[in-house]
């Protein structure tokens, strides 16, 4: 059972996928939730996949998209955001498989005293 608002947001993810890849996904799998208020889904057409995200707060989604773009431009291993829904509540991003932020330099460098190579400190 899904509420109608989730159905609409899933429709938006399908639309973003279709616009980006030129076909509809043939498989959608809910991913294990993280410590955020976002819902994650792996969308695939059998050849390509991406992660669809449904967020509750457009400003938080915008902040993630902006930071991801910035970090990618610096060569950090964060997912590329492919497309964002008009309402800012949904977006699709690169499927990094089993890679998580806990294995990236961002996670080990967030502390001000970190000596991690590639620290984000300026």
N, C-alpha and C positions, 0 to 999 in steps of 0.2 A: 504494500500500500504506500503510495506517494501522494503528498499533498499537491494540489493544482499548481502552487507556486513553484515547486520543485520540477514538475512536469514542464512548465514554461521555461525554466532555466535550462533543463536538459535539452529542450528544443533549440534553445540558443546555442548550446554547445554543439549540437548536431549541425546547425547552420554555420557556425564558425569553421567547423571541420570541413564541411562541404565547400565553403567558399575558398578555404586554403588549399585543399587537396583536389577539389574538383569531383568528388564523389562522397557518398554518405558512408559513415563507419558501419561495418558489418558486425562489430563486436564492441561492447562497452562493459568494462569491469570496474566496479567500485574498488578503490584502493583504501588501504588501512588509513584511518584518520590520523593526522598528526596532532600536535598540541595547539593547533590553531582552530579558528571557527570556519575554516574552508573545507569544502568537500572536494575530493579528488577522484577522477575517473580516467582509466586508460581507454582511449578510443582508437580503434584499429580498423583497417580495411583489408587485413591479411598481408599487406606488403609494408605499410607504414603505420606508425602509431605516434600518438602524442598524448599528453596529459591534459584533460579538461578540468578546469577549476571553477567552482561556484563559491563565491565569497559573499558575505553578508554586508560588508561595509565597503562601498565603492572607493572611499579615500584610502583604505588599507590596501585594496587591490591596486590602486594607482601608485601608491608608494612602493609596493613590491615590483610592479612592472618597471618603474623608473629606476629603482636600485638594481634590478636584474640587468637592465640595459647598461647602466654605468659599470657594474662589476664585470660584465662580459667584455666591455670595451677595454678593460684593464687586464683581460686574459684570465680572469678567475672562472672556475668551473661551476657556473650557474646555468640553469636552463634558459634557452632563448625563448622569448615570448613571441609566438607567431601571429596572434590576432586577439583583439579585445572586443567584447561586445559593446554596443552603443551605450548601454546603461552602466558600464563599468563593473557589472556584477559577475561576469563570466569572462574567461579567457582560455586560450589553449597555449600550451608551452611544450618545448622539447621534452621528449621522453628520455630520461637519462638512465632508464633501467633501474638497477638496484643501487645506483649512486645516491648518496644522501648528503645533506649539508654537514653531517657529522664527520664526513671523510674529506671535506674540503678545507682549504686554508682559511676560509671565513670563520669557521667554527673554532679553530685553534688560535686565531689571532684576535678574538674580540676583547680579550682582557688587556687593559692598559699596560700591564707589565710583560706582555707576551714577547718572547724572542723568536717566534716562529718566522721562518723565511717567508718573505712576501707579505709581511705585516701591513695592515691597512693604515697604520699610523703615518702621519706626515711629518 
